[in-house]
Amino acid sequence: MARRPAPRRPARPRAGGAPARRVAAGSAPTAGDATTRLRLIEAAGPVFARRGFADATVREIVAAAGANIAAVNYHFGDKLGLYRAVLEHYAAAAIAAHPVPKGPPADPRAMLGAFVTAFLERLFHDGKPAWMSQIIAREMVEPTPAFQQLADTHMRPQLEALRGIVSRLMGLPPTDQRVHRCAASVIAQCVTYKQCGAAHRILTPDQTYCCEGREQLAAHITVFSLAGIAAHTPPSKGARR
């Protein structure tokens, strides 16, 4: 009696949750694969920004990319995997172009200025499309399952670096609530010029709220923040050199 073949194991799920396509052993992604993957990411971004993750459809995305639904399954597993890839692609590009200042700050005041400058450059990064800010703003209000990965990989390291700088300025542990609030205030000043730029331009059209004058903006935020941090620093503490 002939033996029945052993059942095939299901493909391992990708980050998004759906099974990925089985690839032959020893095979490597082709240039065509990479091109299709990038086309899908570039086409998906505007759709996710316009409709939100829940209402965006894979069918609309693949039509814009000139691909098919099977390509999404092959490269990303499912819609969530594609969405995660969009966030990672553009966040990583901004970090690579303008890295977070690292190392113990010999002069925490100068390090704060360097952090603010780099943070603004990432917000206004030339390689980041305008719709990316819409996606991030939506994530801040209605986080999707993809937000945790974005926070762990890109956002938290930036916050921890800033808290380290503020900690030295205040002479307090990085976990102190006063350090956290001052760091959050620095971030909020930077973000408002990007996320609320359209509203600012309507309210005060005579002012500059975009890429122009970035150096002056960084200097203003740094000086303003240093004064605020000093006001909240206990008298017996202060910057440790």
N, C-alpha and C positions, 0 to 999 in steps of 0.2 A: 504493500500500500504506500503510495507516494506521500512524503511528508509535506505538510502545509508550510509555506514560507512564513517566517517570523514577521509579525506586524511591524510596519515602519514606525519609528518614533516621530512624534510631531516636532516641527521646527521650533527651536527655542524662541520665545517671545522677545521682541525688541523693546526698547525703552517705552515706546508708546503703548505696548500691551498686546498687539496683534502679532501672529507668527511671521517671521521674516522668511524670505524666499531661500530655499536650500541652494547653496553654491557648491560646485564641484570642488573636491579636495585639490589644493595646490593652485587653484585659480585665483587671479587677482583682479581687482576692479579695472576696467578699461577706461581709456580717455572719454569714450562715449558715455560710460556710466557716470563719471565725474561731471561731465557737461550737463547731463540730464538732471542729476542731483542739484546742481547749482541753479539750473533753470527753474526747478520746482521751488527752491527756497526763495528765489527772487520774485517769482510769480505769487507765491503764497503770502508774502509780507503785506502787500497792499490789500489783499482780500481779508486777511485777519484784522488789519487795522480798521478797515471800513465796516466790517460786519461783526467783529468780535469772534472769539474762538468758537463759541457755541453755534452761531448762525452761519459761519463760513462753511462752504461745502467743498469736498474734494473734487467734485465734478467741475465747479467753477475754476478751481485752481489749476487742474490739469489742462483745461481748455486754454487758459491764459499762458500756460507753459508750453503748449504744443506737445503734450505728453498724454499718457493714459493712466487710468486708475491703478493698473498693475505696477506702474513705475513707483507710485507712492508706497505701495505695499513692499516692493522690493527694497527701496532705499531707506524707508522710515518706519515700516511696520503698520502705521495707521496715521490718522489725522493728528493725534496728539504727538506722535513722534516727529511729524513734520513741523508742528508748531514749536516744539522744543528745539529743533534744528535751526529754525529761523531766529529764535532768541539767542541761541549760542553763537551762531555765525556772526551776527552783527555786534554783539557784546564783546566777543573775542577780538574782532577787528579793531574796535575802539580802544580796548585795553592794550593791544599790541602796538598801536600807533602812539598811545600816550600812557605809558605804564604808571602804576601807582608808585610814588616815591617810597623806597625801602631803606632799612637800616636804622640804627639808633640815631636820632636827630641831635647832632652836636649843637646846633642852634635851632631850638624848636620853633622860634618865630620865623626863621627862614624856611623851615620845613613846612610850616603852615602855608606860607605863600606858595611854595612849590606844589603842595597838595591842591590848593584851590585852583592854581593855574592849570594843572593837569586834569582836574575834574571838569573844569569848564571846557577844555579842549575836547574831552571825551563827549561831553554833552552836545557840542557843536561840531563834532567830528565830520569832516568833509565826506568820508566814505559811508556815513550812516544816513540812509534816506529819511526824509521828513516823517514818513509814516511810522517809523520805529518809535518815535516819541508818543504817538497815539497808542501803540500797543503797551508801552511801559506804563503810561498813565492809566490805562484800563486795568492793567495788572495790579496797580497800587490800590485801586478801589474794589475790584472784583478778581482776586487772585484765582488763577486756574491751577491745576495740578502741576503745571510746568514752572510755576513761580518758585517753588522750593529749590529746584536745581539752579535757577538763575541767581537766587539769593545766596546759596551756598558757594557757588563757583565764582561769582563776580561781585556781588553787592556787599556781602559780609566782609570779605578781605579789605575792601576799600574803607568800610566803616571802622574796622579794627585798626587799620593804619592811622586813620584820623584820630581815633580815641587815644592811641599811643602818643601822638603829638600833643593833644590837649592835656593828657595826663601829665606830661612833663611841664607844660606851661603852668598848670595849676598846682603841681606838687601833690597830686592825689592819685589813688589807684585808678587804672582804666575802668574798673567796674563801678566806680563811684557814680551815683546818680547825677551829680553836678557835671561830671565829665561827659556823661552820655548826652545830657541836655544841651551842653555847649556844642558838642560835635554835631548833634542833630540840627542845631541852629545854623551852623556853617553850611551843611548840606542843603538846608531849606533855602538859604539865600541864593545858592548856585542854581538850584533846580527851578526856582520861580522865573528866572530869566529865560529858561527854555520852555517849560511847560505852560507858562502863562504869558508868553511873549505876545501872542495875538491880542489878548485882552489889554496888556500894557500899551501896545501900539495904538489901540483905540482910545484908551483913557488919556494917554500922554503922547500924542503923535510927534511932539517936538523932541522927544528923548530917543536915545539909541538903545535898543533891546535885542540886538541880533549879534551876528558875528563881528561887526565892526566894533572897535574899542574894547576888545577882549582883555587886553593887557591892563587897561585902566579899570575895567570891571573887576579883574582879579585883585588888583591893588586895593580897590575900595573895599571889597569883601574881606580881604585880609586885615586891613587896618581896623575896620568896624568890628570884626570878630575878635581881634586881639584886645580891643578896649572892653568888649563885653565879657570876654574870658577873665580879664583882669578884675572886672567889677565883681565877679562871682568867685574869685579866688580867696580863700581864707587868709587873713593878714599874716599868719605865721608861715604860710606856704609861698609858692611862687616857682618860677622856672628854675629847674635844676640844670646847671651846665655840666 
